Amino acid sequence: MQEVIHIPAFPSPKSVWFQAARSWRNLQEPRGEEIKTTVVYPATEKHLQKYLRQEVHLIRETWEDYKSITLPFIQSQSFSIQWVYNILEKKAEADRIIHENPDPCDGFVLVPDLKWNQNQVCLLLLLVRGEAIGKRFGVPASQLRIYLHYQPSYYHLHVHFTALGYDAPGSSVERAHLLADVIDNLAMDSMYYQKRALTFALRADELLFKKFQEAGRV
């Protein structure tokens, strides 16, 4: 269990945003309590909205919805994923890489999520291989939750690995799709995801939600 504390700091809450998280296990121990703090500076309105409580709605997206609403929205937004390429090209976080496959077609990089301190295995959070994780952290494949997000937080294919015993944010049924299931579905029918609707949650303040509203789909 994890307690998350959000503290706006300094005269303007838009200046700095602190996010502190501490493990429930450590809260039970008078000594050795560990607090991880993330500082976002300068904090934009988008950063603030991310941590404020908002109404959440479930969207049932058909293939037609994807083509007429979601895809145009993605293409119209200037989502910057340069930080992803910086990691892939080892311009950033090179010292945090746990495993790398340099194959030009099937290659990938395995790096720990910034929210994880790499000490508490029960909180294992990794972004794009189970074998490497087992070798490095001693967690068997049967205790790994391996999944994709839809909608993702950024539009560059990435896989999440978390310890099964950790109730990871974003691992709920309305967002997480087990990688093994996705692979099986595509192996059964390469057009599988064009033939079925996908359900996902959107906050009321998200632009994509407003697009679905405008299209009369909510």
PAZAPA-4460 file (N, C-alpha, C; in steps of 0.05 Angstrom, whole numbers, plus 32768, in hexadecimal, padded with zeros to 4 digits):
% residues 218
    n_x    n_y    n_z   ca_x   ca_y   ca_z    c_x    c_y    c_z   seq   type   mol
   8011   7FE8   8000   8000   8000   8000   8012   8019   8000     1      M     A
   8009   802D   7FF2   8019   8045   7FF0   8008   805E   7FF6     2      Q     A
   8014   8070   8005   8006   8089   800B   8013   809F   7FFA     3      E     A
   8003   80AE   7FEB   800E   80C2   7FDA   8005   80DD   7FE4     4      V     A
   8018   80F0   7FE8   8012   810A   7FF3   8019   811F   7FDE     5      I     A
   8006   8130   7FD6   800B   8145   7FC3   800C   8160   7FD1     6      H     A
   8022   816E   7FCF   8025   8187   7FDD   802D   819E   7FCB     7      I     A
   801B   81B0   7FC4   8023   81C8   7FB5   8035   81D9   7FC7     8      P     A
   804A   81E4   7FBC   805D   81F2   7FCC   8064   820D   7FC0     9      A     A
   806D   8220   7FD2   8075   823B   7FCB   805C   824C   7FC4    10      F     A
   8060   8267   7FC0   8049   8279   7FBD   8035   8270   7FA8    11      P     A
   803F   8268   7F91   802C   825F   7F7C   802D   8241   7F79    12      S     A
   8016   8234   7F7A   8016   8217   7F76   8020   820F   7F5B    13      P     A
   8021   8222   7F48   802A   821C   7F2D   8048   821C   7F2B    14      K     A
   8056   8225   7F41   8073   8227   7F40   8080   820B   7F43    15      S     A
   8078   81FD   7F59   8084   81E4   7F5F   806F   81D1   7F69    16      V     A
   8071   81B8   7F62   805E   81A4   7F6C   806E   818D   7F78    17      W     A
   8069   8187   7F91   8077   8171   7F9E   8064   8158   7F9E    18      F     A
   806F   8141   7F98   8061   8129   7F9B   8071   8117   7FAD    19      Q     A
   8067   8110   7FC4   8076   80FF   7FD6   8067   80E5   7FDA    20      A     A
   8075   80CF   7FD9   8069   80B4   7FDD   807A   80A5   7FF0    21      A     A
   806C   8097   8002   807B   8087   8015   806C   806C   8018    22      R     A
   807B   8057   801C   806F   803D   801D   8061   8038   8038    23      S     A
   804A   802B   8037   803B   8026   804F   804B   8015   8062    24      W     A
   805B   8002   8057   806B   7FF1   8068   807E   8002   8079    25      R     A
   808A   8016   806C   809D   8027   807B   808F   8039   808F    26      N     A
   8075   8040   808A   8066   8050   809D   8062   8041   80B7    27      L     A
   8062   8026   80B6   805E   8016   80CE   8078   8014   80DF    28      Q     A
   808E   801C   80D3   80A7   801A   80E1   80B1   8036   80E9    29      E     A
   80B6   8039   8103   80BE   8054   810D   80D8   805D   8101    30      P     A
   80EA   804B   80F9   8104   8052   80EE   8105   804B   80D0    31      R     A
   8115   8059   80C2   811A   8052   80A6   8104   805A   8094    32      G     A
   80F2   806B   809C   80DC   8074   808A   80E8   8081   8071    33      E     A
   80DD   807A   805B   80E8   8084   8042   80D3   8095   8033    34      E     A
   80DB   80AC   802B   80C9   80BE   801C   80D6   80C5   8002    35      I     A
   80C7   80C0   7FEC   80D1   80C7   7FD2   80C2   80E0   7FC8    36      K     A
   80D0   80F4   7FC0   80C4   810E   7FB8   80CB   8114   7F9B    37      T     A
   80B7   811C   7F8C   80BB   8124   7F70   80B4   8142   7F6F    38      T     A
   80C6   8151   7F64   80C2   816E   7F60   80BF   8174   7F43    39      V     A
   80A8   8181   7F3C   80A3   8189   7F20   80A6   81A7   7F1F    40      V     A
   80BA   81B0   7F0F   80BE   81CD   7F0D   80C8   81D4   7EF1    41      Y     A
   80BC   81E7   7EE4   80A4   81F5   7EED   808B   81E3   7EE8    42      P     A
   8078   81E4   7EFA   8060   81D4   7EF8   804B   81E3   7EE6    43      A     A
   8042   81D5   7ED2   802D   81E0   7EC1   8012   81D9   7ECB    44      T     A
   7FFE   81E5   7EBF   7FE2   81DF   7EC6   7FDD   81C1   7EC2    45      E     A
   7FE9   81B5   7EAD   7FE5   8199   7EA8   7FF0   8188   7EBF    46      K     A
   8007   8190   7ECA   8012   8181   7EE1   7FFF   8183   7EF9    47      H     A
   7FF4   819A   7EFE   7FE2   819E   7F14   7FC9   818D   7F11    48      L     A
   7FBD   818E   7EF9   7FA5   817F   7EF4   7FA9   8161   7EF7    49      Q     A
   7FC1   8158   7EF1   7FC7   813B   7EF2   7FC2   8131   7F0F    50      K     A
   7FC8   8141   7F23   7FC7   8138   7F3E   7FAE   8141   7F4D    51      Y     A
   7F9D   8150   7F40   7F84   8159   7F4D   7F6E   8145   7F48    52      L     A
   7F5C   8141   7F5B   7F46   812E   7F58   7F33   8138   7F43    53      R     A
   7F2C   8127   7F30   7F19   812E   7F1B   7F05   8118   7F17    54      Q     A
   7EEE   811F   7F0B   7EDB   810A   7F03   7EE8   80F9   7EEE    55      E     A
   7EE2   80DF   7EEF   7EED   80CD   7EDB   7ED5   80BF   7ECD    56      V     A
   7ED8   80BC   7EB3   7EC3   80AF   7EA2   7ECE   8098   7E93    57      H     A
   7EBE   8083   7E8F   7EC6   806D   7E7E   7EBE   8072   7E61    58      L     A
   7ED0   806E   7E4F   7ECB   8072   7E33   7ECB   8056   7E25    59      I     A
   7EB8   8051   7E14   7EB7   8038   7E05   7EBE   8040   7DE8    60      R     A
   7ED7   803B   7DE0   7EE1   8044   7DC7   7EDF   802E   7DB2    61      E     A
   7ED0   8033   7D9C   7ECF   8020   7D86   7EE6   8026   7D73    62      T     A
   7EEA   8015   7D5F   7EFE   801A   7D4A   7EF8   8034   7D3B    63      W     A
   7EDE   8039   7D36   7ED6   8052   7D29   7EDC   806A   7D3B    64      E     A
   7ED7   8067   7D55   7EDE   807D   7D67   7EFC   8083   7D66    65      D     A
   7F0C   806D   7D66   7F29   8071   7D65   7F31   8081   7D4C    66      Y     A
   7F26   807A   7D35   7F2D   8087   7D1C   7F23   80A4   7D1B    67      K     A
   7F0B   80A9   7D25   7EFF   80C3   7D22   7F04   80D6   7D39    68      S     A
   7F0B   80CB   7D51   7F0E   80DC   7D69   7F2B   80DA   7D75    69      I     A
   7F32   80C2   7D7D   7F4B   80BF   7D8B   7F64   80C4   7D7A    70      T     A
   7F65   80B8   7D62   7F7C   80BB   7D51   7F80   80D8   7D48    71      L     A
   7F6B   80E6   7D3F   7F6F   8103   7D38   7F79   8113   7D50    72      P     A
   7F6F   810C   7D68   7F77   811A   7D80   7F95   8116   7D85    73      F     A
   7F9E   80FD   7D83   7FBB   80F7   7D87   7FCC   8106   7D73    74      I     A
   7FC3   8106   7D5A   7FD2   8113   7D45   7FD3   8131   7D47    75      Q     A
   7FBF   813D   7D54   7FBD   815A   7D57   7FCD   8165   7D6F    76      S     A
   7FD5   8153   7D81   7FE3   815B   7D99   8001   815A   7D95    77      Q     A
   800F   816C   7DA1   802C   816C   7DA0   8038   815E   7DB8    78      S     A
   8032   8144   7DBA   803D   8134   7DD0   805B   8130   7DCC    79      F     A
   806B   813A   7DDE   8088   8138   7DDC   8091   811E   7DEA    80      S     A
   809E   810D   7DDA   80AA   80F5   7DE6   80C8   80F4   7DE1    81      I     A
   80D3   810C   7DDE   80F0   810D   7DDA   80FF   8100   7DF1    82      Q     A
   80F4   8102   7E0A   8101   80F6   7E21   8103   80D8   7E1D    83      W     A
   80F0   80CB   7E0F   80F1   80AE   7E0A   8109   80A8   7DF7    84      V     A
   810C   80B8   7DE2   8122   80B4   7DD0   813D   80BA   7DDD    85      Y     A
   813D   80CD   7DF0   8156   80D3   7DFF   815F   80BA   7E0E    86      N     A
   814C   80AB   7E1A   8152   8093   7E28   815C   807D   7E15    87      I     A
   814D   807A   7DFE   8154   8065   7DEB   8170   806A   7DDF    88      L     A
   8177   8084   7DDC   8190   808B   7DD0   81A6   8090   7DE5    89      E     A
   819F   808A   7DFE   81B1   808C   7E15   81BB   80A9   7E19    90      K     A
   81AB   80BC   7E12   81B1   80D8   7E18   81A8   80DF   7E34    91      K     A
   8197   80CE   7E40   818D   80D3   7E5B   8188   80B8   7E69    92      A     A
   818C   80B7   7E83   8187   80A0   7E94   8196   8087   7E8B    93      E     A
   81AC   808A   7E7E   81BC   8073   7E75   81C4   8061   7E8D    94      A     A
   81CA   806E   7EA4   81D2   805F   7EBC   81BC   8050   7EC9    95      D     A
   81A3   8055   7EC0   818C   8047   7ECC   8182   802F   7EBC    96      R     A
   818E   802A   7EA5   8186   8014   7E94   818C   7FFA   7EA1    97      I     A
   8177   7FE9   7EA3   817A   7FCF   7EB0   8181   7FB9   7E9B    98      I     A
   8175   7FBC   7E83   817A   7FA9   7E6E   8175   7FB6   7E53    99      H     A
   8184   7FAE   7E3F   8181   7FB9   7E25   8185   7FA4   7E0F   100      E     A
   8173   7FA5   7DFB   8176   7F94   7DE3   8179   7FA8   7DCC   101      N     A
   8191   7FA9   7DC0   8196   7FBD   7DAC   818C   7FB6   7D90   102      P     A
   817E   7F9F   7D8D   8175   7F97   7D73   8165   7FAD   7D66   103      D     A
   816B   7FB5   7D4D   815D   7FCC   7D40   8140   7FC7   7D3B   104      P     A
   8137   7FAE   7D3A   811A   7FA8   7D35   810B   7FA1   7D4F   105      C     A
   8117   7F90   7D5F   8109   7F86   7D77   8116   7F90   7D91   106      D     A
   8128   7FA3   7D8F   8136   7FAD   7DA7   8124   7FBD   7DBA   107      G     A
   812D   7FBF   7DD3   811E   7FCD   7DE7   8132   7FD5   7DFE   108      F     A
   8129   7FE7   7E0E   8138   7FF0   7E26   8127   7FEC   7E3E   109      V     A
   8132   7FE1   7E53   8124   7FDD   7E6C   812F   7FF0   7E81   110      L     A
   811E   8003   7E8A   8126   8017   7E9E   8112   8018   7EB5   111      V     A
   811A   801E   7ECD   8108   8020   7EE4   80F8   803B   7EE2   112      P     A
   80E0   803A   7EEC   80D0   8052   7EEE   80DC   8064   7F02   113      D     A
   80DB   807E   7EFD   80E6   8091   7F10   80D9   8090   7F2C   114      L     A
   80C0   8085   7F2D   80B2   8085   7F47   80BC   806E   7F58   115      K     A
   80CE   805D   7F4E   80D7   8046   7F5D   80F4   804A   7F66   116      W     A
   80FA   8043   7F7F   8115   8047   7F8A   8128   8030   7F84   117      N     A
   811E   801B   7F77   812E   8003   7F70   8136   7FF2   7F88   118      Q     A
   812B   7FF8   7FA0   8131   7FE9   7FB8   811A   7FD7   7FC0   119      N     A
   8102   7FE2   7FBF   80EA   7FD3   7FC8   80DF   7FC3   7FB0   120      Q     A
   80E5   7FA9   7FAF   80DD   7F98   7F99   80BE   7F96   7F97   121      V     A
   80B1   7F99   7FAE   8094   7F97   7FAE   8087   7FAE   7F9F   122      C     A
   8096   7FC4   7F9A   808C   7FDB   7F8B   8097   7FDC   7F6F   123      L     A
   80A2   7FC5   7F66   80B0   7FC4   7F4C   80A0   7FD2   7F36   124      L     A
   80AC   7FE7   7F2B   80A0   7FF6   7F14   80B5   7FF8   7EFE   125      L     A
   80AF   7FEC   7EE8   80C3   7FED   7ED2   80B4   7FF3   7EB8   126      L     A
   80C2   8001   7EA7   80B8   8006   7E8C   80C9   7FF6   7E79   127      L     A
   80BA   7FEB   7E64   80C8   7FDC   7E51   80E5   7FE0   7E59   128      V     A
   80F0   7F72   7E73   80ED   7F58   7E6A   80EF   7F49   7E83   129      R     A
   80DC   7F3A   7E84   80DA   7F2C   7E9D   80F3   7F1D   7EA5   130      G     A
   8101   7F11   7E92   8119   7F02   7E97   812E   7F13   7EA4   131      E     A
   8132   7F2C   7E9A   8145   7F3E   7EA5   813D   7F47   7EC1   132      A     A
   8124   7F4A   7EC5   811A   7F52   7EE0   811F   7F3C   7EF4   133      I     A
   8119   7F23   7EEC   811D   7F0D   7EFE   813B   7F0A   7F05   134      G     A
   814C   7F0E   7EF2   8169   7F0C   7EF7   8173   7F22   7F09   135      K     A
   8168   7F3A   7F05   8172   7F52   7F14   8166   7F54   7F30   136      R     A
   814B   7F4E   7F32   813D   7F53   7F4B   8132   7F3A   7F58   137      F     A
   8135   7F23   7F4B   812C   7F0A   7F57   810E   7F07   7F58   138      G     A
   8100   7F14   7F46   80E3   7F12   7F44   80DB   7EFF   7F2E   139      V     A
   80CE   7EE8   7F34   80C7   7ED5   7F1F   80B2   7EE0   7F0C   140      P     A
   80B1   7ED6   7EF4   809E   7EDF   7EE0   8081   7EDC   7EEA   141      A     A
   807C   7EC8   7EFA   8061   7EC4   7F04   8058   7ED9   7F18   142      S     A
   806A   7EEB   7F20   8063   7F00   7F33   8066   7F1C   7F26   143      Q     A
   8066   7F1C   7F0B   8068   7F35   7EFD   804E   7F3B   7EEF   144      L     A
   8045   7F53   7EF1   802E   7F5D   7EE1   803A   7F6D   7ECA   145      R     A
   8035   7F63   7EB1   8041   7F6F   7E9A   802A   7F79   7E88   146      I     A
   8029   7F93   7E83   8012   7F9E   7E76   8018   7FB7   7E66   147      Y     A
   8004   7FBE   7E55   8004   7FD7   7E46   7FEE   7FE8   7E50   148      L     A
   7FF1   8002   7E4C   7FDB   8015   7E53   7FCC   801E   7E3B   149      H     A
   7FB2   8021   7E3D   7FA2   802E   7E29   7F8B   803D   7E37   150      Y     A
   7F8A   8057   7E35   7F9D   8069   7E28   7FB8   806A   7E37   151      Q     A
   7FCE   806C   7E27   7FE8   806E   7E34   7FED   808B   7E3D   152      P     A
   8001   808E   7E4E   8009   80A9   7E57   8019   80B7   7E41   153      S     A
   8026   80A8   7E2F   8033   80B4   7E18   8032   80A0   7E01   154      Y     A
   8032   80AA   7DE9   802D   8099   7DD2   8047   808F   7DC5   155      Y     A
   8055   807E   7DD4   806B   806E   7DC9   8069   8053   7DD8   156      H     A
   8067   803E   7DC8   8061   8024   7DD4   8074   801D   7DEB   157      L     A
   8069   8018   7E02   8079   8010   7E19   806A   7FFC   7E2A   158      H     A
   8078   7FEC   7E38   806C   7FD7   7E49   8073   7FDC   7E66   159      V     A
   8060   7FD7   7E78   8064   7FDB   7E95   8068   7FBF   7EA2   160      H     A
   807C   7FBE   7EB4   8080   7FA6   7EC4   807C   7FAE   7EE1   161      F     A
   806A   7FA2   7EF0   8068   7FA8   7F0C   8066   7F8D   7F1C   162      T     A
   806E   7F8E   7F35   806C   7F76   7F46   804E   7F71   7F4A   163      A     A
   8046   7F58   7F49   802A   7F51   7F4B   801E   7F59   7F66   164      L     A
   802F   7F59   7F7B   8026   7F60   7F95   8022   7F7E   7F9A   165      G     A
   8029   7F8E   7F86   8027   7FAB   7F88   800F   7FB5   7F79   166      Y     A
   7FFD   7FC3   7F86   7FE5   7FCE   7F79   7FED   7FE8   7F6B   167      D     A
   7FF9   7FE4   7F53   8004   7FFB   7F45   7FEF   800D   7F39   168      A     A
   7FF3   8027   7F3B   7FE1   803A   7F2D   7FE1   8034   7F0F   169      P     A
   7FC9   8034   7F03   7FC7   802F   7EE6   7FC5   8012   7EDF   170      G     A
   7FC4   8000   7EF3   7FC2   7FE3   7EED   7FA5   7FD9   7EEF   171      S     A
   7F92   7FEC   7EF0   7F76   7FE4   7EF2   7F6B   7FDB   7ED7   172      S     A
   7F54   7FCE   7ED7   7F4A   7FC1   7EBF   7F43   7FD5   7EA9   173      V     A
   7F3C   7FEE   7EB0   7F34   8001   7E9C   7F4C   800E   7E8D   174      E     A
   7F64   8007   7E95   7F7B   8012   7E88   7F90   7FFE   7E80   175      R     A
   7F95   7FEA   7E90   7FAB   7FD7   7E8B   7FA1   7FBF   7E7A   176      A     A
   7FB2   7FB7   7E67   7FAD   7FA0   7E56   7FC5   7F8E   7E58   177      H     A
   7FC2   7F76   7E62   7FD8   7F63   7E66   7FE6   7F5E   7E4B   178      L     A
   8000   7F60   7E4A   800F   7F5D   7E31   800A   7F42   7E24   179      L     A
   8009   7F2C   7E35   8004   7F11   7E2A   7FE9   7F10   7E1C   180      A     A
   7FD5   7F1D   7E28   7FBA   7F1D   7E1B   7FBA   7F2C   7E01   181      D     A
   7FC8   7F42   7E00   7FCA   7F52   7DE7   7FD7   7F42   7DD1   182      V     A
   7FED   7F34   7DD8   7FFC   7F24   7DC5   7FEA   7F0D   7DBB   183      I     A
   7FDC   7F00   7DCD   7FCA   7EEA   7DC5   7FB4   7EF3   7DB3   184      D     A
   7FA8   7F0B   7DBA   7F92   7F16   7DAA   7F9C   7F1B   7D8D   185      N     A
   7FB3   7F27   7D8A   7FBE   7F2E   7D70   7FC6   7F15   7D61   186      L     A
   7FD0   7F00   7D6F   7FD7   7EE7   7D62   7FBF   7ED9   7D57   187      A     A
   7FA9   7EDB   7D66   7F8F   7ECF   7D5E   7F83   7EDE   7D46   188      M     A
   7F86   7EF9   7D46   7F7A   7F09   7D31   7F89   7F23   7D30   189      D     A
   7F98   7F28   7D1B   7FA8   7F41   7D19   7F97   7F5A   7D19   190      S     A
   7F7D   7F57   7D13   7F6A   7F6D   7D12   7F59   7F6E   7D2B   191      M     A
   7F61   7F60   7D40   7F51   7F5D   7D58   7F49   7F78   7D64   192      Y     A
   7F5C   7F8A   7D66   7F55   7FA4   7D73   7F47   7FB8   7D61   193      Y     A
   7F43   7FB0   7D48   7F32   7FC0   7D36   7F16   7FB6   7D36   194      Q     A
   7F11   7F9F   7D43   7EF7   7F93   7D43   7EE8   7F95   7D5E   195      K     A
   7EF6   7F9E   7D72   7EEA   7FA0   7D8C   7EED   7FBB   7D98   196      R     A
   7EDB   7FC2   7DAA   7EDD   7FDC   7DB8   7EF0   7FD9   7DD0   197      A     A
   7EFC   7FF0   7DD7   7F0E   7FF1   7DEE   7F03   8004   7E02   198      L     A
   7F03   7FFD   7E1C   7EFA   800E   7E31   7F11   801A   7E40   199      T     A
   7F10   8035   7E45   7F25   8042   7E54   7F19   8059   7E63   200      F     A
   7F27   8062   7E77   7F1E   8078   7E88   7F2B   8092   7E80   201      A     A
   7F1B   80A8   7E80   7F26   80C3   7E7B   7F1C   80D6   7E91   202      L     A
   7F2D   80E8   7E99   7F25   80FC   7EAC   7F14   8111   7E9E   203      R     A
   7F03   811E   7EAD   7EF0   8131   7EA1   7EFE   8149   7E95   204      A     A
   7F17   814F   7E9E   7F25   8166   7E94   7F38   8160   7E7D   205      D     A
   7F38   8147   7E74   7F4A   8140   7E5E   7F3E   8147   7E43   206      E     A
   7F50   8151   7E31   7F46   815A   7E17   7F3A   8143   7E07   207      L     A
   7F45   812B   7E09   7F39   8115   7DFA   7F1D   810F   7E04   208      L     A
   7F18   8112   7E1E   7EFC   810E   7E28   7EE9   8123   7E1B   209      F     A
   7EF3   813B   7E19   7EE2   8150   7E0C   7EDC   814A   7DEF   210      K     A
   7EEF   813D   7DE1   7EEB   8135   7DC6   7ED5   8120   7DC4   211      K     A
   7ED5   810D   7DD6   7EC0   80F9   7DD6   7EA5   8105   7DDD   212      F     A
   7EA6   811A   7DEF   7E8D   8128   7DF5   7E82   8136   7DDC   213      Q     A
   7E93   8144   7DCE   7E8B   8153   7DB6   7E80   8141   7DA1   214      E     A
   7E8A   8128   7DA0   7E81   8115   7D8C   7E68   8106   7D95   215      A     A
   7E5E   810D   7DAD   7E46   8100   7DB8   7E4A   80E3   7DC0   216      G     A
   7E62   80DC   7DC7   7E69   80C1   7DCF   7E69   80BD   7DED   217      R     A
   7E64   80D3   7DFC   7E63   80D1   7E19   7E49   80DC   7E23   218      V     A
***
